[in-house]
Each structure stands twice: as C-alpha cells, then as structure tokens.
Amino acid sequence: MRWVLFGALLGVLLLIPNVLTLVGAVIAWLLGKPVLVAFVVGVVARPHLPKVRRWAR
C-alpha cells in the first residue's frame, strides 16, 4: 500500500511540475523549524527506545 501511495504521489509530481516546487518549499519551511524537527524525530524514535524502569533502592 505504501508503494502505491508513493507511486501516486510521484505521478502527480511528474504530471504537474509546479507541485514539485510547492512540495520543496513546504519541506524547506518545515526543516527550518528546529523545534518541529526535534519533535518529529522524538516521536519516531520513541517506540524504539528501551523502557526506563524505576530506580532500585
């Protein structure tokens, strides 16, 4: 399913060249926001981090 959506997006980008410029501008704008980038990286990495247990006494 992911490849079908990727193919559809690629098809739209190739058929309408102005969309490629718009997508590039949106990606550049999002990457220019360090807090947003850090939040997304944290959300993506969180499931892969080990669970922290309580401190032993």
C-alpha positions as CSV (number, residue, x, y, z in Angstrom):
1,M,0.0,0.0,0.0
2,R,2.9,2.3,0.8
3,W,4.3,1.8,-2.6
4,V,1.0,2.5,-4.3
5,L,0.7,5.9,-2.5
6,F,4.3,6.7,-3.2
7,G,3.7,5.9,-6.9
8,A,0.6,8.1,-7.0
9,L,2.5,11.0,-5.4
10,L,5.4,10.6,-7.8
11,G,2.9,10.6,-10.7
12,V,1.3,13.8,-9.6
13,L,4.7,15.4,-9.1
14,L,5.7,14.4,-12.6
15,L,2.4,15.5,-14.2
16,I,2.2,18.9,-12.5
17,P,5.7,20.4,-12.2
18,N,4.5,23.3,-10.1
19,V,3.5,20.9,-7.3
20,L,7.2,19.8,-7.1
21,T,8.2,23.4,-6.4
22,L,5.5,23.7,-3.8
23,V,6.4,20.4,-2.0
24,G,10.1,21.5,-2.0
25,A,9.1,24.8,-0.5
26,V,7.0,23.2,2.2
27,I,9.7,20.7,3.1
28,A,12.3,23.5,3.3
29,W,10.0,25.5,5.5
30,L,9.4,22.5,7.9
31,L,13.1,21.7,8.1
32,G,13.7,25.4,9.0
33,K,11.8,24.9,12.2
34,P,14.2,23.1,14.6
35,V,11.6,22.6,17.4
36,L,9.2,20.8,14.9
37,V,12.1,18.7,13.5
38,A,13.2,17.7,17.1
39,F,9.6,16.8,18.0
40,V,9.1,14.6,14.9
41,V,12.5,12.8,15.5
42,G,11.4,12.2,19.1
43,V,8.0,10.8,18.1
44,V,9.6,8.5,15.5
45,A,12.4,7.3,17.8
46,R,10.3,6.8,21.0
47,P,9.0,3.3,20.2
48,H,12.5,2.0,19.5
49,L,14.0,3.2,22.8
50,P,14.2,0.9,25.8
51,K,11.7,1.4,28.6
52,V,13.2,3.1,31.6
53,R,12.4,1.3,34.9
54,R,12.1,2.8,38.3
55,W,15.3,3.3,40.3
56,A,16.2,0.4,42.6
57,R,16.8,1.3,46.2
